[in-house]
Amino acid sequence: MKRCVMTVVSDPFVFGAIVMIKSFLNHNPYFDDPIVILWNRENAPLSEHMKAMMNNEIENLEFREVENEHYGNVFRFAEEVAKTPKRLRAAFYILEALRSPYDYVVTLDSDMLVMGDLSVLFERTEPFSVVRAFDAKRGRYLPYFNTGTMVIRRDVAGVVEFEHLADALDVSEIDKSQGRADQAVLNIALRDTPKYWLGERYNYSKRLVESAGQPAWSYLQKKDVRILHFLGEKPWNVKVKESERNYIGLEEIWWQHAFRFLARSTLRKLVRAYIRQTSVLQTATTKRLSKNKLSRKDESAIEASFIEKVF
C-alpha cells in the first residue's frame, strides 16, 4: 500500500515544517515512506535555498508544485462566500490530498509539533478520519472537523473531483465558525462523507492548554497529547499580539525541540531570523526606520546571549 505524509510549506513556514517533520520521525522511526511537500509559485512560494535546507535536514522528501488551474472555483468560494483573505490561499493546497496518487495520506499542518507515536493513524481502515472541533469555552464538541490532521484513504480521495468541486461549494453562506480556509471547503465538500472521529490528542490546539497550577509539559503528558497545534502566531515568529504571549511555556517546548533536532547551520539561521524579526517589530512599533544594521559579530553575540537566557 502506497502511503505518505503530506503538508503545505512556503518560505515563512520552513522552520516550522522542519521541526514538525523531524519530531514526527523521531517519535515514529518506522516511517520510511515519502513526505510530500506541497508548494505554489504564486500563493505558497518555496525558494530553492529553502528546499535545499529542508533536503539537508530530512531524507525522502518529495516536493510537489501545485498548479492553480483547478483552484479557480475554490478561491472564488473562499473569497466571496467565506470571506477568506487572499493571503490564506496557501492553506487550500492541502486539497491535493483528495487527488493524491497514494492509497493512504496523512495530512499534518506545518505549525504542529509531534509529541508521540502516531502509528494508529496509519492503521485506520475507515475512509476518512479527522478530529472533531471543540469549543473550549462552552466545553462541547462542534458539528464540524478540524483539518490540521486528516487521514484520507483512496476510496475518499475520488469522492470529490476537482472538476465538480464547484457543485459541492454551491452555497450562498456558511457557518463562519468552522473556518474560512481549507477547513470551510472540506467541511462542505465532505459533509455527507462518513467520518471516524480521532481523539483530540491528535490535533490539540495550544488554546486548549490550561496553564494554571502545572507546567505546560506536565499538562501535555497528562493529556497524552500526540500532536500540539500552534494555531495563531507561530513559535518561530516574534509575538505581535499581547494575548499570544500567554503561550510562552508551550513555545519553549517547541524551541527545545528545535534545538534538539535542527542541524547547527539551520539553527543559526532560525535564531538570526528571529533576531531580525525583533528588530523589524521594534522599528514598526516606534514607527521609525533605523539605518543601523547588525554585523555578523553582533548577531553572533546576540545569538549566544539568546541561547544562554532562553535555554
C-alpha positions, 0 to 999 in steps of 0.5 A: 500500500502506497502511503505518505505524509503530506503538508503545505510549506512556503518560505515563512513556514520552513522552520516550522515544517522542519521541526514538525517533520523531524519530531514526527520521525523521531517519535515514529522511526518506522516511517520510511515512506515519502513526505510530500511537500506541497508548494505554489509559485504564486500563493505558497512560494518555496525558494530553492535555498529553502528546499535545499535546507529542508533536503539537508535536514530530512531524507525522502522528501518529495516536493510537489508544485501545485498548479492553480488551474483547478483552484479557480472555483475554490478561491472564488468560494473562499473569497466571496462566500467565506470571506477568506483573505487572499493571503490564506490561499496557501492553506487550500493546497492541502486539497491535493490530498483528495487527488493524491496518487497514494492509497493512504495520506496523512495530512499534518499542518506545518505549525504542529509539533509531534509529541508521540507515536502516531502509528494508529493513524496509519492503521485506520481502515475507515475512509476518512478520519479527522478530529472533531472541533471543540469549543473550549469555552462552552466545553462541547464538541462542534458539528464540524472537523478540524483539518490540521490532521486528516487521514484520507484513504483512496476510496475518499480521495475520488469522492470529490473531483476537482472538476465538480468541486464547484457543485459541492461549494454551491452555497450562498453562506456558511457557518463562519465558525468552522473556518474560512480556509481549507477547513470551510471547503472540506467541511462542505465538500465532505459533509455527507462523507462518513467520518471516524472521529480521532481523539483530540490528542491528535490535533490539540490546539495550544488554546486548549492548554490550561496553564494554571497550577502545572507546567505546560509539559506536565499538562501535555503528558497528562493529556497524552497529547500526540500532536500540539497545534500552534494555531495563531502566531507561530513559535518561530515568529516574534509575538505581535499580539499581547494575548499570544504571549500567554503561550510562552511555556508551550513555545519553549517546548517547541524551541527545545525541540528545535534545538534538539533536532535542527542541524547547527547551520539551520539553527543559526539561521532560525535564531538570526531570523528571529533576531531580525524579526525583533528588530523589524517589530521594534522599528514598526512599533516606534514607527521609525526606520533605523539605518543601523544594521547588525554585523555578523559579530553582533548577531553572533553575540546576540545569538549566544546571549539568546541561547544562554537566557532562553535555554 
